[in-house]
Amino acid sequence: MILVNTDFITGKELETLGLVKGSTIQSRNIGRDITQGFKTLVGGELKAYTEMMNDARALATKRMVAQAEEMGADAIVNVRYASASVMSSAAEVMAYGTAVKFK
C-alpha cells in the first residue's frame, strides 16, 4: 500500500474510491503519568508521551490501511493526521486520507 500526503502519485492515473480513516484513543498508566508530571518541572522531552503518540499514530495508520485494503485500494493519497485530548492523560489520534485505485 502506497501512502502519500499529496493528491497525486507521479506516473499513476488514479480512480477515487473514497475516504478512509483509522483512529485510536491512548492513555498512559498512572505511574508513568506521575513521572512525566515531575519531568514538566525541569523541562525536556516527555519521552513516555512521545512513545505513546508514536504508537497511536502507527495503530491509526494500520487501521486506515486495513479499511483501504477492504475497498480494494492500491494507495491512499492526501494522508493526514489529527489529534485531540479527550480527557486528562488520554489523546485520540486519527489518520485519514483518500483511498485510490490505479487505472
C-alpha positions as a printed Julia matrix, in Angstrom:
103×3 Matrix{Float64}:
   0.0    0.0     0.0
   1.38   3.37   -1.03
   0.74   6.27    1.38
   1.4    9.85    0.3
   0.49  13.28    1.61
  -0.02  14.67   -1.9
  -3.13  14.4    -4.06
  -1.27  12.55   -6.82
   1.24   9.76   -7.37
   3.7   10.55  -10.14
   3.13   8.41  -13.22
  -0.18   6.96  -11.99
  -3.72   7.71  -13.08
  -5.99   7.41  -10.05
  -9.6    6.39   -9.52
 -11.02   7.72   -6.25
 -12.65   5.11   -4.03
 -13.47   7.28   -1.03
 -12.44   8.49    2.4
 -10.67   6.09    4.72
  -9.77   6.63    8.35
  -8.35   4.93   11.38
  -8.32   6.12   14.95
  -7.37   5.16   18.47
  -7.55   6.67   21.93
  -4.46   6.08   24.04
  -3.6    6.84   27.63
  -0.62   6.29   29.93
  -0.81   4.41   33.2
  -0.88   6.38   36.44
   2.74   5.57   37.32
   4.05   6.92   34.04
   1.73   9.91   34.29
   3.2   10.85   37.68
   6.82  10.54   36.47
   6.04  12.62   33.38
   4.4   15.22   35.64
   7.67  15.58   37.54
   9.51  15.97   34.23
   7.44  19.06   33.46
   9.06  20.76   36.47
  12.55  20.58   34.98
  11.67  20.68   31.28
  12.69  18.48   28.39
  11.04  15.86   26.23
   8.29  13.75   27.77
   9.54  10.52   26.24
   6.71   8.33   27.55
   4.17  10.6    25.86
   6.21  10.79   22.66
   6.26   6.99   22.57
   2.53   6.84   23.3
   1.73   9.22   20.44
   4.05   7.38   18.02
   2.32   4.1    18.91
  -1.09   5.74   18.48
  -0.18   7.12   15.03
   1.1    3.7    13.95
  -2.11   1.99   15.1
  -4.35   4.63   13.48
  -2.39   4.26   10.23
  -2.7    0.47   10.35
  -6.47   0.75   10.78
  -6.74   3.26    7.93
  -4.75   0.96    5.63
  -6.94  -2.02    6.59
 -10.06  -0.06    5.62
  -8.47   0.91    2.28
  -7.5   -2.7     1.58
 -11.11  -3.78    2.21
 -12.13  -1.31   -0.52
  -9.57  -2.76   -2.93
  -7.33   0.33   -2.89
  -3.8    0.4    -4.24
  -2.85   3.58   -2.38
  -4.02   6.33   -0.05
  -3.43   9.94   -1.08
  -3.75  13.13    0.96
  -2.85  11.28    4.18
  -3.33  13.5     7.21
  -3.15  13.08   10.98
  -5.14  14.83   13.68
  -5.03  14.52   17.44
  -7.13  15.8    20.27
  -7.2   15.47   24.02
 -10.32  13.57   25.07
  -9.64  13.65   28.82
  -6.73  14.18   31.15
  -3.83  11.98   30.01
  -5.74  10.5    27.06
  -5.5   11.51   23.42
  -7.26  10.49   20.24
  -5.19  10.15   17.1
  -6.88   9.92   13.71
  -5.29   9.1    10.37
  -7.33   9.83    7.25
  -6.95  10.09    3.52
  -8.47   9.2     0.17
  -8.33   5.59   -0.99
  -7.49   5.26   -4.68
  -7.09   2.52   -7.25
  -4.65   2.67  -10.16
  -6.29   2.85  -13.61
